[in-house]
Amino acid sequence: MYETGNDNRAERVILIGTALGSTSKDEAEYAVDELARLTATAGGLEVARFIQKRDKPDGAYFIGRGLAEQVAAAVEETEADLVVFDELLSPNQQRNLGEKFNVKVIDRAMLILDIFALHARSAEARLQVELAQMVYLLPRLTGLWVHLSRQQGGIGTKGPGETQLETDRRAVTKKIAALKERLKKIDRQRQTQRKGREGFFKIALVGYTNAGKSTLFNCLTKAGVAEADQLFSTLDSTTRRLAGQYPQKAVLTDTVGFIEKLPHQLVASFRATLEEVKRADLVLLVVDCSDPYLDRKIGVVERVLGDIGAARIPRLTVYNKTDLLAPEAIVPAGSSDGAIPISATQRVGLNRLLAAISVRLEQDFPKHSV
């Protein structure tokens, strides 16, 4: 758990969601539920939430002035340390809200960036996250750190650190350029590694965060990649050969999970890593089939695949976590969308999945068929 810096308790967080335009209150509630999971992943404790139906955001506060007064009162009543908005705030809105509430105010994008900083393990992942944070914070330097300086550390301040981010725009811009150059050098090393995989059938695992990609990756490769029932437990792409001799000459890559409203700074920073998906011969789209919003989450993944230029790569949909469904609710093999039902944790359906991969391998990559 992260601490506030003032005592040993976790940061107390108020969550704010909005149902804008045609968005329903139920959809907004779903989004705030996910925001609560993100907050918990970052170590925060939800103490209150507000959801407002609006035609469009307020220019100064994003939410209405009346709700802003209610939130300010709730901050005092709950002794909140942080207010998190589910939507992207402009620099002016963030500054105005910080002055209104007299506590840190961040948006969903900054929260996700913070979680990425927490989970970044490799040097490349740390550089990618720091670059995304710098790009996000550059237009927010003026006035933002006046409010953040009132709280030492905590959610929304992982990675570069307050002192570094209090420097002027020129210094931050110079840092961004330096990070990009270091990442270019790492990408050149990756290109050398890719040459060693020439002649292999390349498969990429993609999916919404916490769909079970890493568990499936370990089942198929015996790689021992870290698994956790939390959001964004995997940031580094890992490539391993499929275990055993079936199918032969095939490698599998585990990738970072996607999420709704994924900050574009992260997509840009992780573009070199996501290049592994773009270069794949087959994409396995892993879906948590027990999720009531699975269609919505599939749509999110498909949009990101389109953004990185991977929309036209041959694809197999894998419905994971069938162990969480009643037997009659499990998608049957050969269903209209061609999805393969499995349970990676229970190791059920893996042979059927490998057989489907083998068929694709024989069709699209005959020189490496079994």
C-alpha positions as CSV (number, residue, x, y, z in Angstrom):
1,M,0.0,0.0,0.0
2,Y,1.1,3.5,-0.7
3,E,1.1,5.9,2.3
4,T,0.1,9.6,2.4
5,G,3.4,10.7,3.9
6,N,1.6,12.3,6.9
7,D,0.8,9.0,8.7
8,N,0.6,5.3,8.1
9,R,-2.8,5.1,6.5
10,A,-3.5,4.5,2.8
11,E,-4.5,7.5,0.7
12,R,-8.2,8.2,1.1
13,V,-9.7,8.8,-2.4
14,I,-12.9,10.3,-3.7
15,L,-13.9,9.1,-7.2
16,I,-15.8,11.2,-9.8
17,G,-17.5,9.9,-12.8
18,T,-19.7,11.6,-15.5
19,A,-22.3,10.3,-17.9
20,L,-21.7,12.7,-20.8
21,G,-24.1,13.0,-23.7
22,S,-25.8,9.7,-24.6
23,T,-23.7,7.8,-22.0
24,S,-26.1,6.2,-19.4
25,K,-25.7,6.3,-15.7
26,D,-25.2,2.5,-15.7
27,E,-22.3,2.8,-18.1
28,A,-20.8,5.6,-16.0
29,E,-21.2,3.4,-12.9
30,Y,-19.3,0.6,-14.7
31,A,-16.5,3.0,-15.6
32,V,-16.2,4.2,-12.0
33,D,-16.2,0.6,-10.7
34,E,-13.1,0.1,-12.9
35,L,-11.7,3.4,-11.7
36,A,-12.1,2.0,-8.1
37,R,-10.1,-1.1,-9.1
38,L,-7.4,1.1,-10.6
39,T,-7.3,3.1,-7.4
40,A,-7.0,-0.1,-5.3
41,T,-4.2,-1.3,-7.5
42,A,-2.4,2.0,-6.9
43,G,-2.8,1.5,-3.1
44,G,-5.7,3.9,-2.5
45,L,-8.9,3.5,-0.4
46,E,-12.2,4.7,-1.9
47,V,-14.1,6.7,0.7
48,A,-16.8,8.2,-1.6
49,R,-17.9,8.5,-5.2
50,F,-20.0,10.8,-7.2
51,I,-21.5,10.4,-10.7
52,Q,-23.1,13.2,-12.6
53,K,-25.2,13.2,-15.8
54,R,-24.2,16.1,-18.1
55,D,-24.6,17.1,-21.7
56,K,-21.0,18.3,-21.8
57,P,-18.1,19.1,-19.4
58,D,-18.0,22.4,-17.5
59,G,-15.1,24.4,-18.8
60,A,-13.7,25.3,-15.4
61,Y,-14.5,22.3,-13.2
62,F,-15.6,19.5,-15.7
63,I,-18.5,18.8,-13.3
64,G,-21.2,21.3,-12.3
65,R,-20.5,24.0,-9.7
66,G,-23.1,22.5,-7.4
67,L,-21.4,19.1,-7.4
68,A,-18.0,20.7,-7.0
69,E,-19.3,22.2,-3.7
70,Q,-20.6,18.8,-2.6
71,V,-17.2,17.2,-3.4
72,A,-15.4,19.9,-1.5
73,A,-17.6,19.2,1.5
74,A,-17.0,15.4,1.2
75,V,-13.2,16.0,1.1
76,E,-13.5,17.6,4.5
77,E,-16.0,15.1,5.9
78,T,-14.1,12.0,4.8
79,E,-10.6,13.5,5.3
80,A,-9.8,12.6,1.7
81,D,-6.3,13.0,0.4
82,L,-7.0,12.7,-3.3
83,V,-9.8,13.2,-5.8
84,V,-9.7,11.1,-9.0
85,F,-11.7,11.9,-12.2
86,D,-12.6,9.2,-14.6
87,E,-12.2,11.5,-17.6
88,L,-9.2,13.4,-18.9
89,L,-9.0,16.9,-17.3
90,S,-7.5,19.9,-19.0
91,P,-4.6,21.6,-17.2
92,N,-6.9,24.5,-16.2
93,Q,-9.6,22.2,-14.9
94,Q,-7.0,20.3,-12.8
95,R,-5.7,23.5,-11.4
96,N,-9.1,24.9,-10.6
97,L,-10.3,21.7,-8.9
98,G,-7.1,21.5,-6.8
99,E,-7.7,25.0,-5.6
100,K,-11.4,24.2,-4.9
101,F,-10.8,21.0,-3.0
102,N,-7.4,21.9,-1.5
103,V,-6.1,18.4,-2.1
104,K,-4.5,16.6,-5.0
105,V,-6.7,16.1,-8.1
106,I,-5.7,13.7,-10.9
107,D,-7.5,12.1,-13.8
108,R,-7.8,8.5,-15.0
109,A,-4.8,8.9,-17.3
110,M,-2.5,10.0,-14.5
111,L,-3.7,7.2,-12.3
112,I,-2.9,4.6,-15.0
113,L,0.5,6.2,-15.6
114,D,1.1,5.9,-11.8
115,I,0.2,2.2,-11.9
116,F,2.5,1.6,-14.9
117,A,5.3,3.3,-12.9
118,L,4.6,1.0,-10.0
119,H,4.7,-2.2,-12.1
120,A,7.6,-1.3,-14.4
121,R,10.4,-3.9,-13.9
122,S,12.7,-3.7,-16.8
123,A,14.9,-0.7,-17.7
124,E,12.9,-0.3,-21.0
125,A,9.5,-0.3,-19.2
126,R,10.7,2.3,-16.7
127,L,12.0,4.5,-19.5
128,Q,8.7,4.1,-21.5
129,V,6.6,5.0,-18.4
130,E,8.8,7.9,-17.5
131,L,8.5,9.2,-21.1
132,A,4.7,8.9,-21.0
133,Q,4.6,10.7,-17.6
134,M,6.8,13.6,-18.9
135,V,4.7,14.1,-22.0
136,Y,1.5,14.0,-19.9
137,L,2.8,16.5,-17.4
138,L,4.6,18.9,-19.7
139,P,1.4,21.1,-20.3
140,R,0.5,20.8,-16.6
141,L,3.6,22.1,-15.0
142,T,2.3,25.6,-14.4
143,G,0.5,25.6,-11.1
144,L,0.0,21.9,-10.8
145,W,2.9,21.2,-8.4
146,V,1.8,24.0,-6.1
147,H,-1.1,21.7,-5.1
148,L,0.8,18.4,-5.3
149,S,3.6,19.8,-3.0
150,R,1.1,19.9,-0.2
151,Q,1.2,16.1,-0.1
152,Q,4.5,14.3,0.0
153,G,4.4,11.3,-2.3
154,G,1.3,9.1,-2.9
155,I,-0.8,8.2,-5.9
156,G,0.0,10.3,-8.9
157,T,3.6,11.1,-7.9
158,K,5.4,7.9,-8.8
159,G,8.2,7.9,-11.3
160,P,10.0,11.1,-12.1
161,G,9.4,12.8,-8.7
162,E,8.2,16.2,-7.7
163,T,11.6,17.9,-7.7
164,Q,12.4,17.0,-11.2
165,L,9.0,18.0,-12.5
166,E,9.2,21.4,-10.9
167,T,11.9,22.4,-13.4
168,D,10.9,24.6,-16.4
169,R,9.5,23.4,-19.7
170,R,12.8,23.5,-21.4
171,A,14.4,21.1,-19.0
172,V,11.5,18.7,-19.3
173,T,11.5,18.9,-23.0
174,K,15.2,18.1,-23.0
175,K,14.5,15.1,-20.8
176,I,11.8,13.9,-23.2
177,A,14.3,14.0,-26.0
178,A,16.9,12.1,-24.0
179,L,14.4,9.4,-23.0
180,K,13.4,8.9,-26.7
181,E,17.0,8.5,-27.7
182,R,17.7,5.9,-25.0
183,L,14.5,4.0,-26.1
184,K,15.8,4.1,-29.7
185,K,18.9,2.3,-28.7
186,I,16.9,-0.3,-26.9
187,D,14.7,-0.7,-29.9
188,R,17.8,-1.3,-32.1
189,Q,18.7,-4.2,-29.7
190,R,15.2,-5.6,-30.1
191,Q,15.6,-5.5,-33.9
192,T,18.6,-7.7,-33.5
193,Q,16.6,-10.1,-31.3
194,R,13.9,-10.2,-33.9
195,K,16.4,-11.4,-36.5
196,G,17.0,-14.4,-34.4
197,R,13.3,-15.3,-34.6
198,E,13.1,-15.1,-38.4
199,G,11.7,-18.3,-39.7
200,F,9.5,-18.8,-36.7
201,F,5.7,-18.5,-36.7
202,K,5.1,-15.5,-34.5
203,I,2.0,-15.4,-32.2
204,A,1.1,-12.4,-30.0
205,L,-1.2,-12.5,-27.0
206,V,-3.3,-9.4,-26.6
207,G,-6.3,-8.5,-24.5
208,Y,-7.9,-6.3,-21.9
209,T,-5.9,-6.0,-18.7
210,N,-6.5,-8.9,-16.3
211,A,-8.0,-11.2,-18.9
212,G,-5.5,-13.9,-18.0
213,K,-2.9,-13.5,-20.8
214,S,0.2,-14.2,-18.6
215,T,-1.4,-17.3,-17.1
216,L,-2.1,-18.6,-20.6
217,F,1.4,-17.6,-21.7
218,N,2.9,-19.7,-18.9
219,C,0.7,-22.6,-19.7
220,L,1.8,-22.6,-23.4
221,T,5.5,-21.8,-22.8
222,K,6.4,-22.8,-19.2
223,A,8.1,-19.3,-19.0
224,G,7.2,-18.5,-15.4
225,V,6.1,-14.9,-16.2
226,A,4.6,-13.1,-13.1
227,E,0.9,-13.7,-12.7
228,A,-1.4,-11.6,-10.5
229,D,-5.1,-11.0,-10.2
230,Q,-4.7,-7.2,-10.6
231,L,-4.6,-4.6,-13.4
232,F,-1.4,-4.2,-15.4
233,S,0.7,-6.9,-13.7
234,T,2.6,-7.3,-17.0
235,L,4.2,-4.4,-18.8
236,D,7.2,-6.0,-20.5
237,S,6.7,-8.0,-23.7
238,T,8.2,-11.5,-23.2
239,T,8.8,-14.0,-26.1
240,R,9.2,-17.7,-25.7
241,R,9.0,-20.8,-27.9
242,L,5.9,-22.8,-27.4
243,A,6.6,-25.7,-25.0
244,G,6.9,-29.2,-26.5
245,Q,6.8,-30.1,-30.1
246,Y,3.3,-29.0,-31.0
247,P,3.3,-26.9,-33.0
248,Q,6.9,-26.7,-34.0
249,K,8.9,-23.5,-34.9
250,A,6.4,-21.2,-33.2
251,V,7.1,-18.4,-30.6
252,L,4.6,-16.7,-28.4
253,T,4.8,-13.1,-27.1
254,D,3.0,-11.8,-24.0
255,T,2.2,-8.1,-24.2
256,V,0.9,-5.3,-21.9
257,G,-2.8,-5.3,-21.3
258,F,-5.1,-2.7,-22.8
259,I,-7.8,-0.7,-21.0
260,E,-10.6,1.8,-21.8
261,K,-9.3,5.3,-22.1
262,L,-5.7,4.1,-22.2
263,P,-3.6,7.3,-22.2
264,H,-2.4,8.1,-25.7
265,Q,1.0,8.9,-24.2
266,L,1.4,5.3,-23.1
267,V,0.4,4.0,-26.5
268,A,3.0,6.2,-28.0
269,S,5.7,5.4,-25.5
270,F,5.1,1.6,-25.7
271,R,4.8,1.7,-29.5
272,A,8.2,-0.1,-30.0
273,T,7.1,-2.8,-27.6
274,L,3.7,-3.1,-29.3
275,E,5.6,-3.5,-32.6
276,E,5.8,-7.2,-31.6
277,V,2.1,-7.4,-32.1
278,K,2.2,-5.7,-35.4
279,R,4.9,-8.1,-36.7
280,A,2.9,-11.2,-35.5
281,D,1.6,-13.9,-37.9
282,L,-1.3,-14.6,-35.6
283,V,-2.9,-12.7,-32.8
284,L,-4.6,-14.5,-29.9
285,L,-7.2,-12.1,-28.5
286,V,-7.7,-13.3,-24.9
287,V,-11.1,-12.4,-23.3
288,D,-12.4,-12.9,-19.8
289,C,-15.7,-14.6,-20.8
290,S,-17.1,-14.2,-17.3
291,D,-17.0,-10.4,-17.7
292,P,-20.5,-9.0,-18.3
293,Y,-18.9,-6.2,-20.4
294,L,-16.8,-8.5,-22.6
295,D,-18.1,-7.1,-25.9
296,R,-17.2,-3.6,-24.8
297,K,-13.7,-4.7,-23.8
298,I,-13.2,-6.6,-27.0
299,G,-14.0,-3.3,-28.8
300,V,-11.4,-1.5,-26.7
301,V,-8.7,-4.0,-27.7
302,E,-9.8,-3.9,-31.4
303,R,-9.5,-0.1,-31.4
304,V,-5.9,-0.2,-29.9
305,L,-5.0,-2.9,-32.5
306,G,-6.2,-0.5,-35.2
307,D,-4.2,2.4,-33.6
308,I,-1.0,0.4,-33.8
309,G,-1.6,-0.9,-37.3
310,A,-2.4,-4.5,-36.3
311,A,-6.1,-4.7,-37.2
312,R,-5.6,-6.9,-40.2
313,I,-3.4,-9.6,-38.7
314,P,-5.1,-13.0,-38.6
315,R,-6.8,-13.5,-35.2
316,L,-8.1,-16.2,-32.9
317,T,-10.4,-15.2,-30.1
318,V,-9.8,-17.1,-26.8
319,Y,-12.6,-17.1,-24.2
320,N,-10.6,-17.5,-21.0
321,K,-11.9,-18.1,-17.4
322,T,-14.6,-20.6,-18.4
323,D,-14.2,-22.0,-14.9
324,L,-16.1,-18.9,-13.6
325,L,-19.2,-19.7,-15.7
326,A,-22.0,-22.2,-15.4
327,P,-21.5,-25.0,-18.0
328,E,-24.5,-24.0,-20.1
329,A,-23.0,-20.4,-20.4
330,I,-19.7,-21.5,-21.9
331,V,-19.2,-20.7,-25.5
332,P,-19.3,-23.9,-27.5
333,A,-16.5,-24.9,-29.9
334,G,-17.2,-23.8,-33.4
335,S,-19.5,-21.0,-32.4
336,S,-20.3,-18.3,-34.9
337,D,-17.4,-16.1,-33.9
338,G,-14.9,-19.0,-33.8
339,A,-13.9,-18.4,-30.2
340,I,-12.0,-21.1,-28.4
341,P,-13.2,-21.6,-24.8
342,I,-10.5,-22.4,-22.2
343,S,-9.6,-22.0,-18.6
344,A,-5.9,-21.2,-18.3
345,T,-5.9,-21.6,-14.5
346,Q,-7.5,-25.1,-14.7
347,R,-5.6,-26.0,-17.9
348,V,-8.9,-26.9,-19.7
349,G,-9.2,-26.5,-23.5
350,L,-5.5,-25.9,-24.1
351,N,-5.2,-28.9,-26.5
352,R,-8.1,-27.5,-28.6
353,L,-6.4,-24.1,-28.7
354,L,-3.1,-25.6,-29.8
355,A,-5.0,-27.6,-32.5
356,A,-6.5,-24.3,-33.7
357,I,-3.1,-22.7,-33.7
358,S,-1.7,-25.6,-35.7
359,V,-4.4,-25.2,-38.3
360,R,-3.5,-21.5,-38.8
361,L,0.1,-22.4,-38.9
362,E,-0.4,-25.0,-41.6
363,Q,-2.6,-22.6,-43.6
364,D,-0.5,-19.4,-43.3
365,F,3.0,-20.7,-42.7
366,P,3.2,-24.1,-44.4
367,K,6.9,-24.5,-44.2
368,H,6.7,-24.7,-40.4
369,S,3.7,-27.0,-40.2
370,V,3.9,-30.1,-38.0
